[in-house]
Amino acid sequence: MYLCNQIIKTMALSEQEQIRREKLNELLQMGINPYPAEKFEVNSKSTYILENFEQAEARFGAGKEEISIAGRILSVRDMGKAAFAQIQDAEGKIQIYIKRDEICRGDDKTMYDTVWKKLIDIGDIIGIKGYVFKTKTGETSIHASSVTLLCKSLRPLPIVKEKDGEVFDAVIDPDLRYRQRYVDLIVNPQVKETFRKRTQLVNTIRNYLNEKGYLEVETPILQPLYGGAAARPFKTHHNTLDMTLYLRIANELYLKRLIVGGFDGVYEFSKDFRNEGMSRFHNPEFTQIELYVAYKDYEWMMNLVEEMVEKVAIELHSSTVVTVGDKSIDFKRPWKRFTMYEAIEHYTGVDVSEMDETAMRKAAAQMGIELDDTMARGKIIDEIFGSKCEPNLIQPTFITDYPVEMSPLAKKHRSKPGLVEQFEAICNGKEMCNAFSELNDPIDQRNRFEEQLELGKRGDEEAMQLDEDFLRAIEYGMPPTAGLGIGIDRLSMIMTNSASIQDVLFFPQMKPETIETNAATDMGLSHIPAPWNDVISRMGITSKQQLKEVNPNKLFNDMGGMRKKLKLDVSMVTLDDVKSWIDA
């Protein structure tokens, strides 16, 4: 009773939620703990039993070792003194058979007649002990000898109907799925496979890099200066140090410091944060792998990316060909290669390689691309490429040799003035990775940072800051280095055939949820003490005007009925109290 009363003070409950709390109270009154502390030993899983029936029967058949399994109830078929139910564990679904006289061997049939039939609901988590068998229809099932309630569910699950393997009324509402991922995983268990593949993807990359002898490291997430990418950061304040800190937008500059320190190869799976727009390709919190290897260049890194991503595809799909929407993408090496200028000319017919900023603005305008005054030549080229080229690159393609204005951290091209040794891998119309021959000339690096400061003065919020400590580090000497960043979320989208980045994040960032508040309080009935303002709201009275039109005697009697129905553990108010509320 305590729980029901506590909840009703703070929120309005649906009829189903009220009923479940009443059942919870009944269980407590019977001395049954709906949330027991004792462990429940599980010795098998649904998939093992279903896929290996003969072995399971040899071990867990009648008269042999007792099977112990736990899961969430998804459906129940009542047959009077027996029932069939379907439960779902971490791996799948399996049918259980419950017979009254088997789980209640004595004269007391309360466990079946009251607990099982009346107080246990779909969504509750139960433990089953018994043996494996097949029904007359040939369905592998578990014959229960005991049933233990492990967790009472107070909210009903969305109803998903299934017949002959076909799902009806599937839960597809994205807001519900992303905001309540826990519900999504229950009612859409196939979603788990997406996240298993994501983990397999990460492990494949980690194993590949470990086999090459590179060291996995950790670098700061809170940074006094943000750098390593062109992006707007999240800002916070450290009270003890009395200083501004930023959530990292990249971990590049710290990993390079480790190369200076003498490591030949380091990598990190990093959580990065960018205070930018959101879309089906962007989440403010995202994961990338960054890798830095000494004495290598971007040409070498291109070969590594090809080999590594091809390996990921084979590990996840046993093939280099991956289906993404209505497309088949082949990650078999070698991939296509274009320079940035070649790609722009190929898809627009315009050679921008020799254009200055003024000419490039004019060309962009003719292409229908909107620009603002903060954009310098590098940003304009990026806008043209992103608008006119990138969407056309479906098969994995390397775009190389970027203009120097676009890449403040990349080494100048060894043979092409005005360009840097950079590449991006584009796949399915979006960037998948970014890599450089890393700039290790400290004087050139300082000049590039100072150019970024000038862009910041023009209003470019994504311009990099000047990091004196990083400059000091490379002044000690950083060997020639190849660097790489791969967006794990983007790669996961491709490898799992997911249309949105939210599909590959357990808990994507969402707009604040609109919470239903106490209508009685919001509409001017705050003078009525809790929980009675909630009760009155439930009766359809949500404003002072409505209250004044109610007969006080009828309201008083109706409130007594609601008190009984909801089992409110509070003293009944008087008729005079009710009249005073109406007159207030």
C-alpha positions as CSV (number, residue, x, y, z in Angstrom):
1,M,0.0,0.0,0.0
2,Y,2.9,2.4,0.8
3,L,4.1,2.3,-2.8
4,C,0.8,2.9,-4.4
5,N,0.2,5.9,-2.2
6,Q,3.6,7.4,-2.7
7,I,3.4,7.2,-6.5
8,I,-0.1,8.7,-6.7
9,K,1.2,11.8,-4.9
10,T,3.5,12.7,-7.7
11,M,1.9,11.5,-11.0
12,A,-1.3,10.3,-12.6
13,L,-1.4,6.6,-13.3
14,S,-3.2,4.8,-16.0
15,E,-5.8,2.2,-15.0
16,Q,-3.3,-0.6,-15.8
17,E,-0.7,1.0,-13.7
18,Q,-3.1,1.3,-10.8
19,I,-4.1,-2.4,-11.1
20,R,-0.5,-3.5,-11.1
21,R,0.3,-1.5,-8.0
22,E,-2.8,-3.1,-6.3
23,K,-1.4,-6.5,-7.3
24,L,2.0,-5.5,-5.9
25,N,0.3,-4.6,-2.5
26,E,-1.5,-8.0,-2.5
27,L,1.8,-9.8,-3.1
28,L,3.3,-7.9,-0.2
29,Q,0.4,-8.7,2.1
30,M,0.8,-12.5,1.2
31,G,4.4,-12.3,2.3
32,I,5.8,-12.6,-1.2
33,N,8.7,-10.2,-2.0
34,P,8.2,-9.0,-5.6
35,Y,11.9,-8.0,-5.7
36,P,13.8,-10.7,-3.9
37,A,17.4,-10.2,-3.0
38,E,18.5,-13.9,-3.3
39,K,20.3,-15.0,-6.4
40,F,18.5,-17.2,-8.9
41,E,21.0,-19.6,-10.5
42,V,20.6,-19.8,-14.2
43,N,22.1,-22.9,-15.9
44,S,20.9,-22.6,-19.5
45,K,19.6,-20.2,-22.2
46,S,16.7,-20.3,-24.6
47,T,18.8,-20.5,-27.7
48,Y,20.8,-23.5,-26.5
49,I,17.7,-25.4,-25.7
50,L,15.9,-24.6,-29.0
51,E,19.0,-25.2,-31.2
52,N,20.3,-28.2,-29.4
53,F,17.2,-30.1,-28.2
54,E,18.7,-33.6,-28.1
55,Q,21.7,-32.4,-26.1
56,A,19.4,-30.3,-23.8
57,E,17.0,-33.2,-23.3
58,A,19.9,-35.6,-22.5
59,R,21.0,-33.1,-19.8
60,F,17.8,-31.5,-18.7
61,G,15.1,-34.1,-19.6
62,A,12.6,-35.5,-17.2
63,G,14.3,-37.3,-14.3
64,K,17.7,-35.7,-15.1
65,E,19.4,-32.5,-14.0
66,E,16.9,-29.7,-13.2
67,I,17.0,-26.9,-15.7
68,S,16.9,-23.4,-14.3
69,I,16.1,-20.5,-16.6
70,A,14.8,-16.9,-16.1
71,G,13.2,-14.4,-18.4
72,R,10.4,-11.9,-18.9
73,I,6.8,-13.1,-19.6
74,L,5.6,-12.1,-23.1
75,S,2.4,-14.0,-23.4
76,V,0.2,-16.4,-21.4
77,R,-2.4,-19.0,-22.6
78,D,-4.6,-20.0,-19.7
79,M,-6.1,-23.5,-19.8
80,G,-7.7,-23.7,-16.4
81,K,-5.5,-25.9,-14.3
82,A,-2.6,-25.5,-16.6
83,A,-1.1,-22.7,-18.7
84,F,1.4,-22.1,-21.5
85,A,3.5,-19.0,-21.4
86,Q,6.3,-17.5,-23.5
87,I,9.3,-16.0,-21.7
88,Q,12.2,-14.0,-23.2
89,D,15.7,-14.2,-21.9
90,A,18.9,-12.3,-23.1
91,E,19.1,-14.6,-26.2
92,G,15.6,-15.4,-27.3
93,K,12.1,-16.7,-26.5
94,I,11.0,-20.1,-25.3
95,Q,7.7,-21.6,-24.2
96,I,7.0,-22.9,-20.7
97,Y,4.3,-25.2,-19.5
98,I,2.9,-24.7,-16.0
99,K,0.5,-27.2,-14.4
100,R,-1.2,-26.4,-11.1
101,D,-0.6,-29.7,-9.4
102,E,3.0,-29.7,-10.3
103,I,4.0,-26.3,-8.9
104,C,1.5,-26.8,-6.0
105,R,2.1,-30.4,-4.9
106,G,0.2,-30.1,-1.6
107,D,-3.3,-29.1,-0.8
108,D,-2.4,-25.4,-0.9
109,K,-2.9,-24.2,-4.5
110,T,-2.4,-20.5,-3.8
111,M,0.8,-20.2,-5.8
112,Y,-1.1,-21.2,-9.0
113,D,-4.7,-20.1,-8.4
114,T,-3.9,-16.7,-6.9
115,V,-0.3,-15.7,-7.6
116,W,0.1,-17.1,-11.1
117,K,-3.4,-16.6,-12.4
118,K,-4.2,-13.3,-10.8
119,L,-1.1,-11.4,-9.6
120,I,1.5,-12.1,-12.3
121,D,1.4,-10.1,-15.5
122,I,3.0,-9.9,-18.9
123,G,6.3,-8.1,-18.4
124,D,7.0,-9.7,-15.0
125,I,10.4,-11.4,-14.7
126,I,10.2,-15.0,-13.4
127,G,12.5,-17.9,-12.7
128,I,11.6,-21.4,-13.9
129,K,12.9,-24.7,-12.8
130,G,11.8,-28.0,-14.4
131,Y,12.7,-30.1,-17.4
132,V,12.9,-29.9,-21.2
133,F,10.3,-31.6,-23.4
134,K,8.4,-31.3,-26.6
135,T,4.7,-30.7,-26.8
136,K,2.3,-32.8,-28.9
137,T,2.7,-30.2,-31.6
138,G,6.5,-30.6,-31.5
139,E,7.3,-27.3,-29.8
140,T,10.4,-27.4,-27.6
141,S,9.3,-26.2,-24.1
142,I,10.1,-26.3,-20.5
143,H,7.9,-28.2,-18.0
144,A,7.9,-26.1,-14.9
145,S,8.2,-27.7,-11.4
146,S,8.5,-24.3,-9.7
147,V,7.9,-20.7,-10.5
148,T,9.6,-17.8,-8.7
149,L,8.7,-14.1,-9.1
150,L,11.9,-12.2,-9.6
151,C,10.6,-8.8,-10.5
152,K,7.1,-7.3,-10.7
153,S,6.6,-5.0,-13.6
154,L,4.6,-1.9,-12.8
155,R,4.2,-0.6,-16.4
156,P,2.5,-2.6,-19.1
157,L,4.6,-3.3,-22.2
158,P,3.5,-2.2,-25.7
159,I,1.6,-5.1,-27.2
160,V,3.3,-6.9,-30.1
161,K,1.4,-9.7,-31.8
162,E,3.2,-12.5,-33.5
163,K,1.8,-15.5,-35.5
164,D,3.7,-18.1,-37.5
165,G,6.9,-16.0,-37.2
166,E,5.2,-12.8,-38.5
167,V,5.1,-9.8,-36.3
168,F,2.0,-7.6,-36.1
169,D,1.6,-4.1,-34.4
170,A,5.4,-3.8,-34.1
171,V,6.7,-0.9,-32.1
172,I,8.3,1.4,-34.7
173,D,7.7,4.9,-33.2
174,P,11.3,6.4,-33.2
175,D,10.7,8.7,-30.2
176,L,9.6,5.7,-28.0
177,R,12.4,3.5,-29.4
178,Y,15.2,5.9,-28.9
179,R,14.0,7.5,-25.6
180,Q,13.0,4.2,-24.0
181,R,15.6,1.9,-25.4
182,Y,15.0,-0.6,-22.7
183,V,11.4,-1.0,-24.0
184,D,12.7,-1.2,-27.6
185,L,15.1,-4.0,-26.7
186,I,12.3,-6.0,-25.0
187,V,9.6,-5.7,-27.7
188,N,12.0,-5.5,-30.7
189,P,14.7,-8.1,-29.7
190,Q,16.2,-8.1,-33.2
191,V,17.6,-4.6,-32.3
192,K,20.1,-6.4,-30.0
193,E,21.8,-7.8,-33.1
194,T,22.7,-4.3,-34.3
195,F,24.5,-3.6,-31.0
196,R,26.2,-7.1,-31.0
197,K,27.5,-6.3,-34.5
198,R,28.7,-2.9,-33.3
199,T,30.7,-4.5,-30.5
200,Q,32.0,-7.1,-32.9
201,L,33.1,-4.3,-35.2
202,V,35.0,-2.5,-32.4
203,N,36.6,-5.8,-31.3
204,T,37.7,-6.6,-34.9
205,I,39.5,-3.2,-35.2
206,R,41.0,-3.5,-31.7
207,N,42.4,-7.0,-32.5
208,Y,43.7,-5.9,-35.8
209,L,45.6,-3.0,-34.3
210,N,46.8,-5.0,-31.3
211,E,48.2,-7.7,-33.7
212,K,50.3,-4.9,-35.3
213,G,51.8,-4.0,-31.9
214,Y,50.1,-0.7,-31.5
215,L,49.2,0.4,-27.9
216,E,45.7,1.3,-26.8
217,V,45.8,4.4,-24.6
218,E,43.5,6.9,-22.8
219,T,43.7,10.6,-23.1
220,P,41.9,13.5,-21.3
221,I,38.2,14.1,-22.1
222,L,38.2,17.4,-20.2
223,Q,40.7,19.7,-21.8
224,P,41.8,23.2,-21.1
225,L,42.1,23.9,-24.8
226,Y,40.0,22.1,-27.5
227,G,41.7,21.1,-30.7
228,G,42.3,18.4,-33.3
229,A,39.3,19.2,-35.4
230,A,37.2,22.0,-36.7
231,A,34.2,22.0,-34.4
232,R,32.3,24.0,-31.7
233,P,32.9,22.5,-28.2
234,F,30.9,22.0,-25.0
235,K,32.2,24.3,-22.3
236,T,32.2,23.7,-18.5
237,H,34.0,25.1,-15.4
238,H,36.2,23.4,-12.8
239,N,35.4,24.9,-9.4
240,T,38.5,23.9,-7.5
241,L,40.9,25.0,-10.2
242,D,38.7,27.9,-11.1
243,M,39.3,27.4,-14.8
244,T,37.3,26.8,-18.0
245,L,37.4,23.3,-19.4
246,Y,36.1,21.8,-22.7
247,L,34.8,18.4,-23.5
248,R,37.2,17.2,-26.2
249,I,36.2,17.5,-29.9
250,A,39.1,15.1,-30.8
251,N,42.0,13.4,-29.0
252,E,44.5,14.1,-31.8
253,L,46.8,16.5,-30.1
254,Y,47.3,14.3,-27.0
255,L,48.0,11.2,-29.0
256,K,50.6,13.1,-31.0
257,R,52.2,14.1,-27.7
258,L,52.7,10.4,-27.1
259,I,54.4,9.9,-30.4
260,V,56.7,12.7,-29.4
261,G,57.3,10.8,-26.2
262,G,58.6,7.7,-28.1
263,F,55.7,5.4,-28.8
264,D,55.7,4.2,-32.4
265,G,52.0,3.5,-32.6
266,V,49.1,4.5,-30.3
267,Y,45.3,4.4,-30.7
268,E,42.2,5.2,-28.6
269,F,38.5,4.5,-28.9
270,S,37.4,7.9,-27.8
271,K,34.1,9.5,-26.8
272,D,34.2,13.0,-28.4
273,F,31.7,15.8,-28.1
274,R,30.7,18.5,-30.6
275,N,28.2,21.2,-29.9
276,E,26.7,21.2,-33.3
277,G,23.5,20.4,-35.2
278,M,21.8,17.1,-35.0
279,S,20.7,14.9,-37.8
280,R,20.5,11.2,-38.7
281,F,24.3,11.4,-39.2
282,H,25.2,13.5,-36.2
283,N,24.9,13.1,-32.5
284,P,26.6,15.6,-30.1
285,E,28.3,12.6,-28.3
286,F,30.0,10.2,-30.7
287,T,32.7,7.5,-30.8
288,Q,35.8,7.4,-33.0
289,I,39.0,5.5,-33.2
290,E,42.1,7.6,-33.7
291,L,45.4,6.0,-34.6
292,Y,48.9,7.5,-35.0
293,V,51.9,5.5,-36.3
294,A,55.4,6.9,-36.5
295,Y,57.5,6.8,-39.7
296,K,54.5,6.3,-41.9
297,D,52.6,8.6,-44.4
298,Y,49.1,9.0,-45.7
299,E,49.6,6.6,-48.6
300,W,50.6,3.8,-46.1
301,M,47.5,4.7,-44.0
302,M,45.2,4.4,-47.0
303,N,46.3,0.8,-47.4
304,L,45.8,0.1,-43.7
305,V,42.2,1.5,-43.9
306,E,41.3,-0.6,-46.9
307,E,42.7,-3.7,-45.3
308,M,41.1,-3.1,-41.8
309,V,37.6,-2.1,-43.1
310,E,37.6,-5.0,-45.5
311,K,38.4,-7.3,-42.6
312,V,35.5,-5.8,-40.5
313,A,33.1,-6.5,-43.4
314,I,34.2,-10.1,-43.7
315,E,34.0,-10.6,-39.9
316,L,30.5,-9.3,-39.7
317,H,29.0,-10.5,-43.0
318,S,31.4,-13.3,-44.2
319,S,31.7,-11.2,-47.4
320,T,33.1,-7.9,-48.6
321,V,29.7,-7.0,-49.9
322,V,27.3,-5.2,-47.5
323,T,23.7,-4.3,-48.1
324,V,22.9,-0.7,-47.1
325,G,19.3,0.2,-47.9
326,D,18.8,-0.5,-51.6
327,K,22.5,-0.5,-52.3
328,S,25.2,-3.2,-52.3
329,I,28.5,-1.7,-51.1
330,D,31.7,-3.7,-51.8
331,F,34.6,-3.1,-49.5
332,K,37.0,-5.3,-51.5
333,R,40.4,-3.7,-52.0
334,P,41.5,-1.5,-53.8
335,W,39.1,1.4,-53.4
336,K,38.6,4.2,-55.9
337,R,40.8,7.3,-55.5
338,F,40.1,11.0,-56.5
339,T,42.0,14.2,-55.4
340,M,39.7,16.8,-53.9
341,Y,40.0,19.0,-57.0
342,E,39.4,16.1,-59.4
343,A,36.2,15.1,-57.5
344,I,34.8,18.6,-57.7
345,E,35.6,18.9,-61.4
346,H,34.3,15.4,-62.1
347,Y,30.9,16.2,-60.5
348,T,30.5,19.9,-61.3
349,G,32.5,20.4,-64.5
350,V,34.3,23.3,-62.7
351,D,38.0,23.5,-62.0
352,V,38.4,25.4,-58.8
353,S,42.0,24.5,-58.2
354,E,43.4,28.0,-59.3
355,M,40.5,30.1,-58.0
356,D,40.9,32.7,-55.2
357,E,38.2,33.2,-52.6
358,T,36.3,35.8,-54.7
359,A,36.2,33.6,-57.8
360,M,35.2,30.6,-55.7
361,R,32.3,32.5,-54.0
362,K,31.0,33.3,-57.5
363,A,31.3,29.7,-58.6
364,A,29.6,28.4,-55.5
365,A,26.7,30.9,-56.1
366,Q,26.3,29.6,-59.6
367,M,26.0,26.1,-58.2
368,G,23.2,27.3,-55.8
369,I,25.4,26.9,-52.7
370,E,24.7,29.4,-49.9
371,L,27.7,30.9,-48.1
372,D,28.3,33.3,-45.3
373,D,30.9,36.0,-44.7
374,T,32.8,33.9,-42.1
375,M,33.8,31.3,-44.7
376,A,37.3,31.5,-46.2
377,R,38.5,29.6,-49.2
378,G,38.9,26.3,-47.4
379,K,35.4,26.3,-46.0
380,I,34.0,27.2,-49.4
381,I,35.7,24.3,-51.0
382,D,34.4,22.1,-48.3
383,E,30.8,23.3,-48.9
384,I,31.1,22.7,-52.7
385,F,32.5,19.2,-52.1
386,G,29.9,18.3,-49.5
387,S,27.0,19.6,-51.6
388,K,28.0,18.4,-55.1
389,C,30.3,15.5,-54.7
390,E,29.9,13.6,-51.4
391,P,26.3,12.4,-52.0
392,N,27.4,10.7,-55.2
393,L,30.2,8.6,-53.6
394,I,28.4,5.4,-52.7
395,Q,31.1,2.8,-53.0
396,P,34.1,3.4,-50.7
397,T,36.3,6.1,-52.2
398,F,39.4,7.9,-51.1
399,I,39.4,11.7,-51.6
400,T,43.0,12.9,-51.3
401,D,45.2,16.0,-51.5
402,Y,43.1,18.7,-49.8
403,P,43.7,22.5,-50.0
404,V,46.0,23.6,-47.2
405,E,43.3,26.0,-45.9
406,M,41.2,23.0,-45.0
407,S,43.7,21.1,-42.8
408,P,45.7,23.0,-40.2
409,L,47.2,19.8,-38.8
410,A,48.3,18.1,-42.1
411,K,51.7,18.1,-43.7
412,K,52.1,20.1,-46.9
413,H,52.1,17.9,-50.0
414,R,55.5,16.8,-51.0
415,S,55.0,17.7,-54.7
416,K,51.8,19.8,-55.1
417,P,52.0,23.4,-53.7
418,G,48.9,24.7,-51.9
419,L,47.8,21.1,-50.9
420,V,48.3,18.9,-47.9
421,E,48.7,15.1,-47.6
422,Q,45.2,14.3,-46.4
423,F,42.6,11.8,-47.4
424,E,39.0,11.0,-46.4
425,A,37.2,7.8,-47.0
426,I,33.7,8.4,-48.3
427,C,31.1,5.7,-48.3
428,N,27.3,5.8,-48.9
429,G,27.5,9.6,-49.4
430,K,29.2,10.4,-46.0
431,E,32.6,10.7,-44.6
432,M,33.8,7.5,-42.9
433,C,37.3,8.5,-41.9
434,N,39.9,11.2,-42.1
435,A,43.7,10.9,-42.2
436,F,46.9,12.9,-42.7
437,S,50.6,12.8,-43.1
438,E,50.8,14.6,-39.8
439,L,52.4,18.1,-39.7
440,N,55.5,17.9,-37.6
441,D,57.2,21.2,-38.5
442,P,56.6,23.3,-35.4
443,I,57.1,26.7,-37.2
444,D,54.6,25.8,-40.0
445,Q,52.2,24.5,-37.3
446,R,52.4,27.8,-35.4
447,N,51.7,29.7,-38.6
448,R,48.7,27.5,-39.3
449,F,47.3,28.0,-35.8
450,E,47.7,31.8,-36.2
451,E,45.7,31.6,-39.4
452,Q,43.0,29.8,-37.5
453,L,43.0,32.6,-34.9
454,E,42.3,35.1,-37.8
455,L,39.4,32.9,-39.0
456,G,38.0,32.9,-35.4
457,K,38.1,36.7,-35.5
458,R,36.0,36.6,-38.6
459,G,33.4,34.7,-36.7
460,D,34.3,31.1,-37.5
461,E,33.2,29.3,-34.3
462,E,34.9,26.1,-35.5
463,A,38.3,27.6,-35.9
464,M,41.1,25.9,-33.9
465,Q,42.8,27.5,-30.9
466,L,46.5,28.0,-30.6
467,D,47.8,25.2,-28.3
468,E,51.2,26.4,-26.9
469,D,51.8,23.1,-25.0
470,F,51.3,21.1,-28.2
471,L,53.7,23.4,-30.1
472,R,56.2,22.9,-27.3
473,A,55.9,19.2,-27.6
474,I,56.6,19.1,-31.4
475,E,59.4,21.6,-30.9
476,Y,61.2,18.7,-29.1
477,G,60.7,16.7,-32.3
478,M,57.9,14.5,-33.6
479,P,58.9,11.9,-36.1
480,P,57.1,11.6,-39.4
481,T,53.7,10.2,-38.5
482,A,50.5,9.0,-40.2
483,G,47.3,9.7,-38.3
484,L,43.7,8.4,-38.8
485,G,40.3,9.0,-37.3
486,I,37.3,6.7,-38.1
487,G,33.8,7.4,-37.0
488,I,32.7,4.2,-35.3
489,D,29.0,5.3,-35.3
490,R,29.1,6.0,-39.1
491,L,30.9,2.8,-39.8
492,S,28.4,0.9,-37.6
493,M,25.5,2.4,-39.6
494,I,26.9,1.0,-42.8
495,M,27.8,-2.4,-41.4
496,T,24.4,-2.9,-39.7
497,N,22.3,-1.4,-42.5
498,S,21.0,1.3,-40.2
499,A,19.4,4.5,-41.6
500,S,20.0,6.7,-38.6
501,I,22.9,7.2,-36.2
502,Q,20.3,6.9,-33.4
503,D,19.9,3.2,-34.5
504,V,23.5,2.4,-33.5
505,L,23.5,4.3,-30.2
506,F,21.9,2.8,-27.2
507,F,20.9,6.1,-25.8
508,P,21.0,8.9,-28.4
509,Q,20.6,12.5,-27.4
510,M,17.0,13.6,-27.4
511,K,15.0,16.7,-26.9
512,P,13.7,17.0,-23.3
513,E,10.7,14.8,-22.7
514,T,7.4,16.5,-22.1
515,I,6.3,15.3,-18.7
516,E,2.7,15.3,-17.8
517,T,2.3,17.3,-14.7
518,N,-0.4,17.4,-12.1
519,A,-3.3,18.9,-14.0
520,A,-5.1,19.9,-10.8
521,T,-2.1,21.9,-9.6
522,D,-1.4,23.5,-13.0
523,M,-5.0,24.7,-13.3
524,G,-5.3,26.5,-10.0
525,L,-6.3,23.7,-7.6
526,S,-3.0,23.8,-5.6
527,H,-5.0,24.8,-2.5
528,I,-6.4,21.3,-2.3
529,P,-4.0,19.1,-0.4
530,A,-2.2,16.0,-1.9
531,P,-3.2,13.4,-2.7
532,W,-6.8,14.8,-3.1
533,N,-5.8,17.2,-5.9
534,D,-4.7,14.1,-7.9
535,V,-7.9,12.3,-7.1
536,I,-10.0,15.3,-8.2
537,S,-8.0,15.6,-11.4
538,R,-8.7,11.9,-12.1
539,M,-12.4,12.6,-11.8
540,G,-12.1,15.1,-14.7
541,I,-12.1,18.3,-12.6
542,T,-9.0,20.2,-13.8
543,S,-9.8,23.8,-13.1
544,K,-11.3,26.1,-10.5
545,Q,-14.2,26.9,-12.7
546,Q,-15.1,23.2,-13.1
547,L,-14.8,22.8,-9.3
548,K,-17.3,25.6,-8.6
549,E,-19.9,23.9,-10.8
550,V,-19.8,20.6,-8.9
551,N,-22.3,19.6,-6.2
552,P,-20.3,19.4,-3.0
553,N,-22.2,16.4,-1.7
554,K,-21.7,14.4,-4.9
555,L,-18.0,15.3,-5.0
556,F,-17.6,14.2,-1.3
557,N,-19.2,10.9,-2.0
558,D,-17.2,10.3,-5.2
559,M,-14.0,11.1,-3.4
560,G,-14.8,8.4,-0.8
561,G,-15.3,5.9,-3.7
562,M,-12.0,6.9,-5.2
563,R,-10.2,6.6,-1.9
564,K,-11.5,3.0,-1.6
565,K,-10.6,2.1,-5.2
566,L,-7.1,3.5,-5.0
567,K,-6.6,2.2,-1.5
568,L,-5.3,5.5,-0.2
569,D,-3.9,5.3,3.2
570,V,-5.1,8.7,4.3
571,S,-8.0,9.9,6.4
572,M,-11.1,10.9,4.6
573,V,-11.8,14.6,4.5
574,T,-15.1,16.1,5.7
575,L,-17.9,17.6,3.7
576,D,-17.0,21.0,5.1
577,D,-13.5,20.6,3.7
578,V,-14.9,20.0,0.3
579,K,-17.2,23.0,0.5
580,S,-14.2,25.2,1.5
581,W,-12.2,24.0,-1.5
582,I,-15.2,24.9,-3.8
583,D,-15.6,28.4,-2.2
584,A,-11.9,29.2,-2.2
